[in-house]
Amino acid sequence: MVWTAATTRFPCGLRDDLLGVPGVTTDRPYALLVEDELLVAMVATDALDELGFHVLEASSAARALELAQAHGGGIAFAMVDLGLPDRPGEELVCELRGLYPALPIIIASGKGVGAIDGRVRSLANVAFVTKPYDFEDLRVTIERVSGGASTA
């Protein structure tokens, strides 16, 4: 008999519903992932999980703000896609900074750093990663913006 390991995938936004369930630990730091493309979100979630983060997934800016407010200052960093269904990612970055001025933010896009509004690029503690993700680049970027928060 051969046994294989399986990973359970939860729909975006439901993983945080498991908080408080026996056997579900929350000792890992939180990463807020804001990505509306399901396959991209799955890849990013797997990478962030491997780096030691509990991932709070949001597929819209509105859901991201709900999760950010629900988890207070307990989020190590946010990773935000530029193209969200309900508003531009740059607006979400500014809203998150309004709530948590010191929150490290990673902007993810396949368009390049030049696609980011200059006001957002000039914010402190904001970094950029290109899609598709390179695991090592993502790890280094997380460590740079969050002061070594990666636990991997």
Contacts in CASP RR format, 6 or more apart in sequence:
PFRMAT RR
TARGET T0000
AUTHOR 0000-0000-0000
METHOD contacts of the structure
MODEL  1
MVWTAATTRFPCGLRDDLLGVPGVTTDRPYALLVEDELLVAMVATDALDE
LGFHVLEASSAARALELAQAHGGGIAFAMVDLGLPDRPGEELVCELRGLY
PALPIIIASGKGVGAIDGRVRSLANVAFVTKPYDFEDLRVTIERVSGGAS
TA
7 46 0 8 1.000
9 42 0 8 1.000
10 18 0 8 1.000
12 38 0 8 1.000
12 41 0 8 1.000
12 57 0 8 1.000
12 58 0 8 1.000
12 59 0 8 1.000
12 63 0 8 1.000
13 56 0 8 1.000
13 57 0 8 1.000
13 58 0 8 1.000
13 59 0 8 1.000
13 63 0 8 1.000
13 67 0 8 1.000
15 54 0 8 1.000
15 55 0 8 1.000
15 56 0 8 1.000
15 57 0 8 1.000
16 56 0 8 1.000
16 67 0 8 1.000
16 70 0 8 1.000
16 71 0 8 1.000
18 24 0 8 1.000
19 26 0 8 1.000
20 26 0 8 1.000
26 54 0 8 1.000
28 52 0 8 1.000
28 53 0 8 1.000
28 54 0 8 1.000
28 151 0 8 1.000
29 52 0 8 1.000
29 53 0 8 1.000
29 54 0 8 1.000
29 74 0 8 1.000
29 75 0 8 1.000
29 76 0 8 1.000
29 149 0 8 1.000
29 151 0 8 1.000
30 53 0 8 1.000
30 54 0 8 1.000
30 55 0 8 1.000
30 56 0 8 1.000
30 71 0 8 1.000
30 74 0 8 1.000
30 75 0 8 1.000
30 76 0 8 1.000
31 48 0 8 1.000
31 53 0 8 1.000
31 54 0 8 1.000
31 55 0 8 1.000
31 56 0 8 1.000
31 75 0 8 1.000
31 76 0 8 1.000
31 77 0 8 1.000
31 78 0 8 1.000
31 79 0 8 1.000
31 142 0 8 1.000
32 56 0 8 1.000
32 58 0 8 1.000
32 64 0 8 1.000
32 67 0 8 1.000
32 68 0 8 1.000
32 71 0 8 1.000
32 75 0 8 1.000
32 77 0 8 1.000
32 78 0 8 1.000
32 79 0 8 1.000
33 41 0 8 1.000
33 44 0 8 1.000
33 45 0 8 1.000
33 48 0 8 1.000
33 55 0 8 1.000
33 56 0 8 1.000
33 57 0 8 1.000
33 58 0 8 1.000
33 78 0 8 1.000
33 79 0 8 1.000
34 58 0 8 1.000
34 59 0 8 1.000
34 60 0 8 1.000
34 61 0 8 1.000
34 63 0 8 1.000
34 64 0 8 1.000
34 78 0 8 1.000
34 79 0 8 1.000
34 80 0 8 1.000
34 81 0 8 1.000
34 84 0 8 1.000
34 89 0 8 1.000
34 92 0 8 1.000
35 41 0 8 1.000
35 44 0 8 1.000
35 57 0 8 1.000
35 58 0 8 1.000
35 59 0 8 1.000
35 79 0 8 1.000
35 81 0 8 1.000
35 108 0 8 1.000
36 59 0 8 1.000
36 60 0 8 1.000
36 81 0 8 1.000
36 83 0 8 1.000
36 84 0 8 1.000
36 85 0 8 1.000
37 81 0 8 1.000
38 59 0 8 1.000
40 81 0 8 1.000
40 131 0 8 1.000
40 132 0 8 1.000
41 57 0 8 1.000
41 59 0 8 1.000
43 132 0 8 1.000
43 133 0 8 1.000
44 55 0 8 1.000
44 79 0 8 1.000
44 108 0 8 1.000
44 133 0 8 1.000
45 55 0 8 1.000
45 57 0 8 1.000
47 133 0 8 1.000
47 135 0 8 1.000
47 138 0 8 1.000
48 55 0 8 1.000
48 79 0 8 1.000
48 138 0 8 1.000
49 55 0 8 1.000
50 135 0 8 1.000
50 152 0 8 1.000
51 138 0 8 1.000
51 139 0 8 1.000
51 142 0 8 1.000
51 150 0 8 1.000
51 151 0 8 1.000
51 152 0 8 1.000
52 150 0 8 1.000
52 151 0 8 1.000
52 152 0 8 1.000
53 76 0 8 1.000
53 149 0 8 1.000
53 150 0 8 1.000
53 151 0 8 1.000
56 67 0 8 1.000
56 71 0 8 1.000
56 75 0 8 1.000
58 64 0 8 1.000
58 66 0 8 1.000
58 67 0 8 1.000
59 85 0 8 1.000
60 84 0 8 1.000
60 85 0 8 1.000
60 86 0 8 1.000
61 84 0 8 1.000
61 86 0 8 1.000
61 87 0 8 1.000
61 89 0 8 1.000
61 91 0 8 1.000
61 92 0 8 1.000
61 95 0 8 1.000
62 86 0 8 1.000
64 78 0 8 1.000
64 80 0 8 1.000
64 92 0 8 1.000
64 96 0 8 1.000
65 92 0 8 1.000
65 95 0 8 1.000
65 96 0 8 1.000
65 99 0 8 1.000
68 75 0 8 1.000
68 78 0 8 1.000
68 96 0 8 1.000
68 99 0 8 1.000
68 100 0 8 1.000
69 99 0 8 1.000
72 100 0 8 1.000
73 100 0 8 1.000
73 103 0 8 1.000
75 100 0 8 1.000
75 103 0 8 1.000
76 104 0 8 1.000
76 146 0 8 1.000
76 149 0 8 1.000
77 103 0 8 1.000
77 104 0 8 1.000
77 105 0 8 1.000
77 106 0 8 1.000
77 142 0 8 1.000
77 145 0 8 1.000
77 146 0 8 1.000
77 149 0 8 1.000
78 93 0 8 1.000
78 96 0 8 1.000
78 103 0 8 1.000
78 104 0 8 1.000
78 105 0 8 1.000
78 106 0 8 1.000
79 105 0 8 1.000
79 106 0 8 1.000
79 107 0 8 1.000
79 108 0 8 1.000
79 129 0 8 1.000
80 89 0 8 1.000
80 92 0 8 1.000
80 93 0 8 1.000
80 96 0 8 1.000
80 105 0 8 1.000
80 106 0 8 1.000
80 107 0 8 1.000
80 108 0 8 1.000
81 89 0 8 1.000
81 108 0 8 1.000
81 109 0 8 1.000
82 88 0 8 1.000
82 89 0 8 1.000
82 90 0 8 1.000
82 107 0 8 1.000
82 108 0 8 1.000
82 109 0 8 1.000
82 111 0 8 1.000
82 115 0 8 1.000
82 116 0 8 1.000
83 89 0 8 1.000
83 109 0 8 1.000
84 92 0 8 1.000
89 107 0 8 1.000
90 116 0 8 1.000
90 117 0 8 1.000
90 119 0 8 1.000
90 120 0 8 1.000
93 105 0 8 1.000
93 107 0 8 1.000
93 120 0 8 1.000
93 123 0 8 1.000
93 126 0 8 1.000
94 119 0 8 1.000
94 120 0 8 1.000
96 103 0 8 1.000
96 105 0 8 1.000
97 103 0 8 1.000
97 105 0 8 1.000
97 123 0 8 1.000
102 125 0 8 1.000
103 125 0 8 1.000
104 125 0 8 1.000
104 126 0 8 1.000
104 127 0 8 1.000
104 145 0 8 1.000
104 146 0 8 1.000
104 147 0 8 1.000
104 149 0 8 1.000
105 123 0 8 1.000
105 125 0 8 1.000
105 126 0 8 1.000
105 127 0 8 1.000
105 145 0 8 1.000
106 126 0 8 1.000
106 127 0 8 1.000
106 128 0 8 1.000
106 129 0 8 1.000
106 141 0 8 1.000
106 142 0 8 1.000
106 145 0 8 1.000
107 116 0 8 1.000
107 120 0 8 1.000
107 126 0 8 1.000
107 127 0 8 1.000
107 128 0 8 1.000
107 129 0 8 1.000
108 128 0 8 1.000
108 129 0 8 1.000
108 130 0 8 1.000
108 131 0 8 1.000
108 133 0 8 1.000
109 115 0 8 1.000
109 116 0 8 1.000
109 128 0 8 1.000
109 130 0 8 1.000
109 131 0 8 1.000
110 130 0 8 1.000
110 131 0 8 1.000
112 128 0 8 1.000
112 130 0 8 1.000
113 121 0 8 1.000
113 128 0 8 1.000
114 121 0 8 1.000
116 128 0 8 1.000
120 126 0 8 1.000
121 128 0 8 1.000
125 145 0 8 1.000
126 145 0 8 1.000
127 141 0 8 1.000
127 144 0 8 1.000
127 145 0 8 1.000
128 141 0 8 1.000
129 137 0 8 1.000
129 138 0 8 1.000
129 141 0 8 1.000
130 137 0 8 1.000
139 150 0 8 1.000
139 152 0 8 1.000
142 148 0 8 1.000
142 149 0 8 1.000
142 150 0 8 1.000
143 149 0 8 1.000
143 150 0 8 1.000
END
